[in-house]
Amino acid sequence: MNDLMPDSGNLVATDHAHLIHPLHFAADHANPKVYVSAQGSMLRTADGREYIDGLSSLWNVNIGHGRKELAAAAAAQMEKLAYASAYAGFTNEPAIRLAEKIVSLAYDNMAAVYFTTSGAESNESAFKFARYHWKRLGKPTKTKIISRRYGYHGVTMAAMSATSLPNYQKMFGPMVPGFLQVVPPYQYRWPGNGDAGIGAADAVEDAILAEGADTVAAIIAEPVIGSGGVIVPPASYFPRLREICDRHGVLLIADEVITGFGRTGQWFGLGHWNTKPDLMSFAKGVTSGYLPLGGVIISKHMHQVLLEAPADEKFMHAATYSGHPVCCAVGLANIDIIEKEGMVERARVQGDRFRAGLETLLTLPNVGEVRGIGMLAAIELVEDKGSKTPAKGLGPRVVAEAANRGLILRLRAAADGPPASGDTLCFAPPLSTPEATLDRIVEIVGDAIQAVA
């Protein structure tokens, strides 16, 4: 082993003894990959192997690994002001500048940012913003949150109650009251005739009417369902959903934790459908994962309601690390790189090219569908292409074989998806991934499927 490499055996033993991981299950973690370095779209482990990062680690390393500009931005800010509270009465320049920058890039009805440290915390904050807004307007019964089945919004208590992937809830119930799910926009699988987008949006309206509009605060929706299998909505869905929310006085929360900061080929995902939300949650790509940061942007109308609050109705929501100066300085440096290197447009162009490459795998008997937008893509696996019988159990073997061949993927297992869906391979490479590496991803996936199917 290279002398510069850590003793991975001792590290893993210590890990097993003392570290609890997200989604922890001992059998899954018997032989973990110990990452020690990364550059561009490549990850390196303690045993000296290199892997293509096919999911930007966790949908978040948008600009790629190893950008020294972000390390320099963090170091410079730490030397000047590592931390200070951003509670009301205090502030700092990086938080001010980043809030201004994000608002300038977001939808033109947006006004102000509340910073968090993660996507789940951003969504928890969005729910509280929605309830606060209606209480300020004298409508305290408007508290319920509608989400879509198979959507993912985090796994803290309220976020988990909005998430509709049963495996995340089974051991942690009961759910927080006041959360309900409706059918998502499955264009390719919508039963019956008619417009899939209109039908799925009308299901939201049915839920609002059933619950009573005077009880519903907001609907939360990912522009593209991510962890639920990279499901792109029909073009009619979000415009119709916006119309329904306006008609019934319901706020629209766009969960752009995955789709933000260029991932879909636009700065933010709802731009593809010319739809403006009332609130937008973000995280992941805002710093490309180099430091934890997230937030919620609220509309001009909501901001005005907040600013006009009397003292006994002030916004009593807070977090120690909201507006952390170092995280915000890194966010500014990250956005600067995305802008200067044209990564939003690159995600659109290279994403189309990458998806075209994946579509060549449709000739394989076990590839039932390829879908995606920008630098987000998915392959749905089938057992029988003729009948489109979903493949259940094939996905883990493909993911393991791809790793053996040097590619890290993420699997949406059939158990976490709609009844008619199978195992789904999810892709979200860094926006900077070279064409040759994207082509290599396609090659490895094709070879892995053929090797294990």
C-alpha positions as CSV (number, residue, x, y, z in Angstrom):
1,M,0.0,0.0,0.0
2,N,1.2,3.5,-0.7
3,D,2.8,5.0,2.4
4,L,0.5,8.0,2.1
5,M,-2.6,5.9,2.4
6,P,-4.1,5.3,5.8
7,D,-4.4,1.8,7.3
8,S,-7.9,1.1,6.0
9,G,-8.2,-2.1,8.1
10,N,-7.8,-0.2,11.4
11,L,-10.0,2.6,10.2
12,V,-12.8,0.3,9.3
13,A,-12.6,-1.5,12.6
14,T,-12.7,1.8,14.5
15,D,-15.6,2.9,12.2
16,H,-17.6,-0.3,13.1
17,A,-17.0,0.4,16.8
18,H,-17.8,4.1,17.0
19,L,-19.5,5.6,14.0
20,I,-23.2,5.4,13.1
21,H,-23.8,6.2,9.4
22,P,-26.9,7.5,7.6
23,L,-29.2,4.6,6.7
24,H,-27.1,2.4,9.0
25,F,-27.3,-1.3,8.6
26,A,-24.3,-3.4,9.7
27,A,-24.4,-5.9,6.8
28,D,-24.4,-3.0,4.3
29,H,-21.3,-1.6,6.0
30,A,-19.2,-4.7,6.4
31,N,-16.7,-3.6,3.8
32,P,-17.1,0.1,3.2
33,K,-15.1,2.2,0.8
34,V,-12.8,4.5,2.7
35,Y,-12.5,7.6,0.6
36,V,-9.3,9.6,1.0
37,S,-9.1,12.0,-1.9
38,A,-11.0,13.2,-4.9
39,Q,-10.4,15.3,-8.1
40,G,-12.8,16.4,-10.7
41,S,-15.3,13.5,-11.2
42,M,-13.0,10.9,-9.6
43,L,-13.0,9.5,-6.0
44,R,-10.0,7.6,-4.6
45,T,-10.1,5.1,-1.7
46,A,-7.6,4.0,0.9
47,D,-6.7,0.9,-1.1
48,G,-5.6,3.0,-4.0
49,R,-8.6,2.4,-6.3
50,E,-10.3,5.2,-8.3
51,Y,-14.0,5.4,-9.0
52,I,-16.1,7.6,-11.3
53,D,-18.5,9.6,-9.1
54,G,-21.7,8.9,-10.9
55,L,-23.9,10.7,-8.5
56,S,-21.8,13.8,-7.5
57,S,-21.5,11.8,-4.2
58,L,-25.0,12.6,-3.0
59,W,-26.4,14.7,-5.9
60,N,-24.4,17.7,-4.5
61,V,-20.8,18.1,-5.8
62,N,-22.0,20.1,-8.8
63,I,-18.6,21.8,-9.7
64,G,-16.6,18.6,-9.1
65,H,-14.1,17.6,-6.5
66,G,-10.8,19.3,-5.5
67,R,-11.5,22.9,-6.4
68,K,-8.8,24.8,-4.5
69,E,-10.7,28.1,-5.0
70,L,-13.3,26.9,-2.4
71,A,-10.7,25.8,0.1
72,A,-9.0,29.2,-0.3
73,A,-12.4,31.0,0.2
74,A,-13.0,29.0,3.4
75,A,-9.5,29.6,4.7
76,A,-9.6,33.4,4.0
77,Q,-12.9,33.8,5.7
78,M,-11.8,31.7,8.7
79,E,-8.8,33.9,9.2
80,K,-11.0,37.0,9.1
81,L,-14.2,35.9,10.8
82,A,-14.7,32.2,11.4
83,Y,-18.1,32.5,13.1
84,A,-20.4,35.0,14.6
85,S,-24.1,34.9,15.3
86,A,-26.5,36.0,12.5
87,Y,-29.5,36.4,14.9
88,A,-31.5,39.6,14.5
89,G,-29.3,42.4,15.6
90,F,-26.1,40.9,14.1
91,T,-25.0,40.0,10.5
92,N,-22.0,39.4,8.4
93,E,-20.9,40.3,4.9
94,P,-20.7,36.8,3.3
95,A,-24.3,36.0,4.4
96,I,-25.5,39.3,3.0
97,R,-23.7,38.9,-0.3
98,L,-24.8,35.3,-0.8
99,A,-28.5,36.1,0.0
100,E,-28.4,38.9,-2.6
101,K,-26.7,36.6,-5.2
102,I,-29.1,33.7,-4.7
103,V,-32.2,36.0,-5.0
104,S,-30.8,37.5,-8.2
105,L,-30.5,34.0,-9.7
106,A,-33.9,32.7,-8.5
107,Y,-37.4,33.4,-9.7
108,D,-38.2,37.1,-10.1
109,N,-40.9,37.0,-7.5
110,M,-38.4,36.1,-4.8
111,A,-37.1,38.5,-2.1
112,A,-35.2,37.1,0.8
113,V,-33.2,34.0,2.1
114,Y,-33.2,32.3,5.4
115,F,-30.0,30.1,5.7
116,T,-29.9,26.6,7.1
117,T,-27.3,23.8,7.0
118,S,-29.1,21.0,5.1
119,G,-32.0,20.2,2.8
120,A,-34.1,18.6,5.5
121,E,-33.7,21.7,7.7
122,S,-34.6,23.9,4.8
123,N,-37.9,22.0,4.3
124,E,-38.6,22.0,8.0
125,S,-38.1,25.8,7.9
126,A,-40.3,26.1,4.8
127,F,-43.2,24.4,6.6
128,K,-42.8,26.8,9.5
129,F,-42.7,29.8,7.1
130,A,-45.9,28.6,5.5
131,R,-47.7,28.2,8.9
132,Y,-46.3,31.5,10.1
133,H,-47.5,33.3,7.0
134,W,-51.1,32.1,7.4
135,K,-51.2,32.8,11.1
136,R,-50.0,36.3,10.4
137,L,-52.8,36.7,7.9
138,G,-55.4,35.6,10.4
139,K,-55.9,32.1,9.0
140,P,-54.5,29.9,11.8
141,T,-56.3,26.7,10.6
142,K,-54.2,26.6,7.4
143,T,-51.5,24.2,8.7
144,K,-51.6,21.0,6.5
145,I,-48.8,20.2,4.1
146,I,-49.5,18.2,0.9
147,S,-46.7,16.3,-0.8
148,R,-46.5,13.7,-3.6
149,R,-46.0,10.0,-3.2
150,Y,-42.4,8.8,-3.8
151,G,-41.1,12.3,-3.2
152,Y,-38.2,12.8,-0.8
153,H,-37.9,15.9,1.4
154,G,-35.5,14.7,4.2
155,V,-35.9,12.5,7.2
156,T,-36.1,14.9,10.2
157,M,-39.6,14.5,11.8
158,A,-41.7,16.9,9.7
159,A,-39.6,16.4,6.6
160,M,-39.9,12.6,7.0
161,S,-43.7,13.1,7.3
162,A,-43.6,14.9,3.9
163,T,-41.3,12.3,2.4
164,S,-43.3,9.4,0.9
165,L,-40.9,6.6,0.7
166,P,-42.1,4.0,3.3
167,N,-38.7,2.6,4.2
168,Y,-37.7,5.9,5.7
169,Q,-40.8,6.0,8.0
170,K,-41.3,2.3,9.1
171,M,-39.2,2.5,12.3
172,F,-39.8,6.1,13.3
173,G,-43.6,6.6,13.3
174,P,-46.1,7.9,14.0
175,M,-45.8,10.7,11.5
176,V,-46.3,14.3,12.4
177,P,-50.1,15.1,12.0
178,G,-51.2,17.3,9.2
179,F,-49.1,15.8,6.3
180,L,-50.7,13.9,3.4
181,Q,-49.6,12.6,0.0
182,V,-51.1,12.6,-3.4
183,V,-50.3,10.9,-6.7
184,P,-47.2,12.3,-8.5
185,P,-46.9,13.1,-12.2
186,Y,-46.1,9.8,-13.9
187,Q,-46.4,10.8,-17.5
188,Y,-45.1,7.5,-18.8
189,R,-47.4,5.4,-16.5
190,W,-50.5,7.5,-16.0
191,P,-53.6,5.2,-16.2
192,G,-56.3,6.0,-18.7
193,N,-56.5,8.7,-21.3
194,G,-55.9,12.5,-21.2
195,D,-53.1,14.8,-20.1
196,A,-50.9,13.2,-17.4
197,G,-49.8,16.5,-16.0
198,I,-53.4,17.9,-15.7
199,G,-54.6,14.6,-14.2
200,A,-51.8,14.5,-11.5
201,A,-52.3,18.2,-10.7
202,D,-56.0,17.7,-10.4
203,A,-55.3,15.0,-7.8
204,V,-53.8,17.8,-5.7
205,E,-56.9,19.9,-6.1
206,D,-59.0,16.9,-5.1
207,A,-57.0,16.6,-1.9
208,I,-57.3,20.3,-1.1
209,L,-61.1,20.1,-1.6
210,A,-61.3,17.0,0.5
211,E,-59.3,18.5,3.4
212,G,-60.8,22.0,3.0
213,A,-58.7,24.8,1.6
214,D,-59.0,26.6,4.9
215,T,-56.9,23.8,6.5
216,V,-54.1,23.5,3.8
217,A,-51.0,25.7,4.1
218,A,-48.9,24.5,1.3
219,I,-47.9,21.8,-1.2
220,I,-44.3,20.8,-1.5
221,A,-42.9,19.4,-4.7
222,E,-39.6,18.5,-6.2
223,P,-39.4,19.9,-9.8
224,V,-38.0,16.5,-10.7
225,I,-38.5,13.7,-8.2
226,G,-35.0,12.7,-7.4
227,S,-34.5,9.9,-4.9
228,G,-37.8,8.5,-5.9
229,G,-36.4,7.6,-9.3
230,V,-35.6,10.8,-11.4
231,I,-39.1,11.4,-12.6
232,V,-39.5,14.4,-14.9
233,P,-43.1,15.8,-14.9
234,P,-45.2,16.4,-18.0
235,A,-44.9,20.0,-19.2
236,S,-48.5,20.8,-18.2
237,Y,-48.0,19.7,-14.6
238,F,-46.5,22.7,-12.8
239,P,-48.4,25.4,-14.6
240,R,-51.6,23.7,-13.6
241,L,-50.4,23.1,-10.1
242,R,-49.6,26.9,-9.8
243,E,-53.1,27.7,-11.0
244,I,-54.7,25.4,-8.5
245,C,-52.6,26.8,-5.6
246,D,-53.6,30.3,-6.6
247,R,-57.3,29.4,-6.9
248,H,-57.4,27.9,-3.4
249,G,-55.0,30.1,-1.5
250,V,-52.3,27.4,-1.0
251,L,-48.6,28.2,-1.0
252,L,-46.3,26.3,-3.4
253,I,-43.0,25.1,-2.0
254,A,-40.4,24.1,-4.6
255,D,-38.0,21.6,-3.1
256,E,-34.9,22.4,-5.2
257,V,-32.4,20.7,-3.0
258,I,-31.3,18.4,-5.9
259,T,-32.5,20.5,-8.8
260,G,-30.9,23.8,-7.9
261,F,-27.7,25.5,-9.0
262,G,-27.5,24.3,-12.6
263,R,-28.2,20.6,-12.1
264,T,-31.1,20.5,-14.7
265,G,-29.6,22.9,-17.2
266,Q,-31.3,25.9,-15.6
267,W,-30.3,27.7,-12.4
268,F,-33.4,26.3,-10.7
269,G,-35.7,23.5,-12.0
270,L,-39.1,25.1,-12.2
271,G,-37.7,27.5,-14.8
272,H,-38.2,24.7,-17.3
273,W,-41.9,25.2,-16.9
274,N,-42.1,29.0,-16.4
275,T,-43.5,28.4,-12.9
276,K,-42.7,30.5,-9.8
277,P,-43.1,29.1,-6.3
278,D,-43.9,31.0,-3.2
279,L,-41.0,29.4,-1.3
280,M,-38.0,27.5,-2.6
281,S,-35.8,25.3,-0.4
282,F,-32.2,24.6,-1.5
283,A,-29.0,23.0,-0.2
284,K,-26.5,20.5,-1.9
285,G,-25.3,22.4,-5.0
286,V,-25.1,25.8,-3.2
287,T,-21.6,24.9,-2.0
288,S,-21.2,21.8,-4.1
289,G,-21.0,19.9,-0.8
290,Y,-17.7,21.6,0.3
291,L,-19.4,22.8,3.4
292,P,-22.9,22.3,4.8
293,L,-25.3,25.0,3.7
294,G,-29.0,25.3,2.7
295,G,-31.8,27.7,2.9
296,V,-35.3,28.9,2.0
297,I,-36.1,31.7,-0.3
298,I,-39.5,33.4,0.2
299,S,-41.5,35.5,-2.2
300,K,-41.9,39.3,-2.0
301,H,-45.4,39.0,-0.7
302,M,-44.4,36.6,2.1
303,H,-41.4,38.8,3.0
304,Q,-43.6,41.8,3.3
305,V,-46.0,40.0,5.6
306,L,-43.0,39.0,7.8
307,L,-41.5,42.5,7.8
308,E,-44.9,44.0,8.9
309,A,-45.2,41.6,11.9
310,P,-45.8,43.2,15.3
311,A,-43.4,42.3,18.2
312,D,-45.7,39.6,19.6
313,E,-45.8,37.9,16.2
314,K,-42.2,38.0,15.3
315,F,-40.5,35.1,13.4
316,M,-39.3,33.0,16.3
317,H,-37.5,30.4,14.2
318,A,-33.7,30.1,14.6
319,A,-30.5,28.0,14.2
320,T,-27.1,28.6,15.6
321,Y,-25.4,28.2,12.2
322,S,-27.9,30.2,10.1
323,G,-25.9,32.6,7.9
324,H,-22.5,31.0,8.9
325,P,-19.9,33.3,7.4
326,V,-17.5,30.6,6.2
327,C,-20.2,28.4,4.6
328,C,-21.6,31.5,2.9
329,A,-18.2,32.6,1.6
330,V,-17.8,29.1,0.1
331,G,-21.2,29.4,-1.5
332,L,-20.2,32.7,-3.1
333,A,-17.0,31.1,-4.5
334,N,-19.0,28.1,-5.8
335,I,-21.6,30.2,-7.6
336,D,-18.8,32.3,-9.1
337,I,-17.2,29.1,-10.6
338,I,-20.6,27.9,-11.9
339,E,-21.1,31.3,-13.6
340,K,-17.6,31.8,-15.0
341,E,-17.3,28.2,-16.4
342,G,-20.8,28.2,-17.9
343,M,-21.8,25.1,-16.0
344,V,-25.5,25.7,-16.2
345,E,-25.4,25.6,-20.0
346,R,-22.9,22.8,-19.9
347,A,-25.4,20.7,-17.8
348,R,-28.0,21.2,-20.5
349,V,-25.8,20.3,-23.4
350,Q,-23.7,17.6,-21.9
351,G,-26.8,16.2,-20.1
352,D,-28.6,15.8,-23.4
353,R,-25.4,14.1,-24.8
354,F,-25.1,11.8,-21.7
355,R,-28.8,10.8,-21.9
356,A,-28.4,10.0,-25.6
357,G,-25.6,7.7,-24.6
358,L,-27.7,6.0,-22.0
359,E,-30.4,5.5,-24.5
360,T,-28.1,3.3,-26.6
361,L,-28.6,0.8,-23.8
362,L,-32.3,0.5,-24.6
363,T,-31.2,-2.3,-26.9
364,L,-30.4,-4.5,-23.9
365,P,-33.1,-6.8,-22.8
366,N,-33.1,-5.6,-19.2
367,V,-33.3,-1.8,-19.9
368,G,-36.9,-0.7,-19.9
369,E,-36.6,3.1,-19.9
370,V,-34.1,5.9,-19.9
371,R,-35.3,9.3,-18.6
372,G,-33.9,12.6,-17.2
373,I,-33.2,16.3,-17.7
374,G,-29.9,18.1,-17.6
375,M,-27.3,16.3,-15.6
376,L,-30.0,14.1,-14.0
377,A,-30.8,10.7,-15.4
378,A,-32.2,7.3,-14.6
379,I,-32.3,3.8,-16.1
380,E,-35.3,1.6,-15.1
381,L,-34.5,-2.1,-15.2
382,V,-37.0,-4.8,-16.3
383,E,-37.0,-8.5,-16.2
384,D,-38.9,-8.9,-19.4
385,K,-38.8,-6.2,-22.0
386,G,-41.7,-7.6,-23.9
387,S,-44.1,-7.3,-21.0
388,K,-42.1,-4.6,-19.2
389,T,-42.1,-6.7,-16.0
390,P,-40.3,-4.7,-13.4
391,A,-36.9,-6.0,-12.3
392,K,-36.8,-6.5,-8.6
393,G,-33.4,-7.5,-7.2
394,L,-31.4,-6.9,-10.4
395,G,-30.5,-3.4,-9.4
396,P,-28.2,-4.2,-6.4
397,R,-26.2,-6.6,-8.5
398,V,-25.8,-4.0,-11.3
399,V,-24.7,-1.4,-8.8
400,A,-22.2,-3.8,-7.2
401,E,-20.8,-4.9,-10.6
402,A,-20.5,-1.2,-11.7
403,A,-18.5,-0.5,-8.5
404,N,-16.2,-3.5,-9.3
405,R,-15.6,-1.8,-12.7
406,G,-14.9,1.6,-11.2
407,L,-18.3,3.5,-11.1
408,I,-20.3,4.6,-8.1
409,L,-24.1,4.7,-8.7
410,R,-27.2,5.1,-6.6
411,L,-30.2,2.7,-6.7
412,R,-33.8,3.4,-6.2
413,A,-35.1,0.0,-5.3
414,A,-38.4,-1.3,-6.6
415,A,-39.7,-1.4,-3.0
416,D,-39.4,2.4,-2.8
417,G,-41.2,3.1,-6.0
418,P,-44.7,3.0,-7.5
419,P,-46.2,-0.5,-7.9
420,A,-45.5,-0.8,-11.6
421,S,-41.8,0.3,-11.4
422,G,-38.7,-1.7,-11.0
423,D,-35.2,-1.1,-9.7
424,T,-33.9,2.2,-11.0
425,L,-30.3,3.3,-11.5
426,C,-29.8,7.0,-10.7
427,F,-27.2,9.3,-12.2
428,A,-26.1,12.8,-11.4
429,P,-22.4,13.3,-12.4
430,P,-20.6,16.6,-11.6
431,L,-21.6,19.2,-14.1
432,S,-17.9,19.5,-15.0
433,T,-17.5,15.8,-15.9
434,P,-15.6,15.4,-19.2
435,E,-17.3,13.8,-22.2
436,A,-14.9,10.9,-22.2
437,T,-15.9,10.1,-18.5
438,L,-19.6,10.4,-19.4
439,D,-19.0,7.9,-22.2
440,R,-17.2,5.6,-19.8
441,I,-20.1,5.7,-17.4
442,V,-22.4,4.5,-20.3
443,E,-19.9,1.7,-21.2
444,I,-19.5,0.5,-17.6
445,V,-23.3,0.5,-17.0
446,G,-23.9,-1.5,-20.2
447,D,-21.2,-4.0,-19.3
448,A,-22.4,-4.4,-15.7
449,I,-26.0,-5.0,-16.8
450,Q,-25.0,-7.7,-19.3
451,A,-22.6,-9.3,-16.8
452,V,-25.2,-9.9,-14.1
453,A,-28.6,-10.0,-15.9
